[in-house]
Structure formats: structure tokens, C-alpha cells
């Protein structure tokens, strides 16, 4: 149905009429094709508005015409599969990586990925923080099998672009329309505290460790691997306390012994 609305010329084709005949019957008071053509005018605009709400910074740097054209290309290639308009941007970061707009603005795919993670963090459930009081009672063997659970909205992004700075410039009328800031990349932790989504800079090793924890790898193994890669032992050991302080952790468990 979304495909017909986004490409209303298909309503006049045999396939379009066949689809309408399966979806509607004679009880519909207005001819289906007439009603859908009328609706088709507003639906793409609503999709574009929903995308702009989620991807404010992408829209800012792409410009009004550029973003409108991007939204049209994207919704034609990836028509919505759900009624929730908050979900329609799920594939936009990946779509942008092959879109012509990214040739002129190569930071846009990473910026879109950051904005998608921000949107997911805002809408995710916020669970009670992890209770770590009982960790002190674990044996050495149990400690080596401890796994951490992250809040549902926690995400991380490694980028060669200063994506947090670009996102923060989305309301700056004097920000350049084409960024040449690619020398210093940023790695960002995305999480929500109360009703506010926060963006915390981190180094690449910490982001990698957090991703490994999210996949269920035991904490001790994650930290040992970081040390083998050259991270100072004291620095790696401080990560879990930092994650707890930021509110990234929702629980912990002990994996089964091998």
C-alpha cells in the first residue's frame, strides 16, 4: 500500500487496480483510486516531516531541497513497513552510504547513524540501574564469568568525522553547509538519563569494549583483551565504574561455566 501511495501513477496500472480490488470492496463509499490519489499528495510530505524530525542535523546540512530529494529517493526505495512513523528512518544511514548526496557530504551517513541512535535511545525503555552490591560476594571463578547488561537505549558509534560536533551545530545558522572537519573523528556513547539523551565522547578502545560487553562477552575477558591491545590496565579497569556512573548498566549475570 505504501508503495502505491508513494508512486500514485501505479494506481492506473493493472497491478495497481488488482491490489486495490483485493484491499477494498463495494462498501467503500469513495472510489479507492480517487481516495488514494487525494491521500497520496499529503503522505510523502508527512514522511518527509517525520524523517526531518529524526534527522535534524542531516536535514540541516543537506539543505531544504537536498533533504526533500533525499527523502523522496529513500521512501521510494524503502517504503514504510509499519504504521509507526518513528521507525521509518531505520534504513536511512545505510541508504545514505550509497546515495549521491554522500559524495558531496561524506560525513552524512555517520551523522545519520548518530541521529538514529539518538532517536532509539529516546524511545527505548529505561530500566532500573544495575545493583552491583552483590558482586563483592562472588568467587574468583564467578568473577571471570560476570557479564554486564546494558540499558536498551545504549549505543556507540566510531566515526572518522566529528559527528557530535556536527550534530550540535544543527541549529547554528552560521555553520558551514559542507563540513571540511574530517581530521579529528569522534567516538560517541549514546544513552538516556531520565528524559534526556546524552552523547559522551569515548576512545575507540572503550567503545569496542562496550560493544563486546553488549554481545555478552564476560567482562574480565573484555578488559584483558583491551590490555593486550595496549590499553593501560588501570584505564581499562576504570571503565565499568564509569559505565555505572553514566547509567549505562541495567544488570549483570554470571555465565555458565564452560
RAKA-V191423 format. One record per run of one state. SS is the DSSP state (~ for helix, > for strand, _ for the rest). FROM is the first residue (numbers start at 1). TO is the last residue. Records with the same first field share a line. If there is no record, write none. Layout:
BEGIN
SS: FROM-TO + FROM-TO
END
This chain:
BEGIN
_: 1-1 + 7-7 + 13-13 + 24-31 + 55-55 + 63-63 + 78-84 + 88-91 + 97-100 + 105-107 + 124-132 + 138-139 + 144-145 + 151-154 + 159-162 + 172-186 + 194-195 + 203-203 + 215-218 + 229-232 + 247-248 + 255-258
~: 2-6 + 8-12 + 14-23 + 32-54 + 56-62 + 64-77 + 85-87 + 92-96 + 101-104 + 108-123 + 133-137 + 140-143 + 163-171 + 204-214 + 219-228 + 233-246
>: 146-150 + 155-158 + 187-193 + 196-202 + 249-254
END
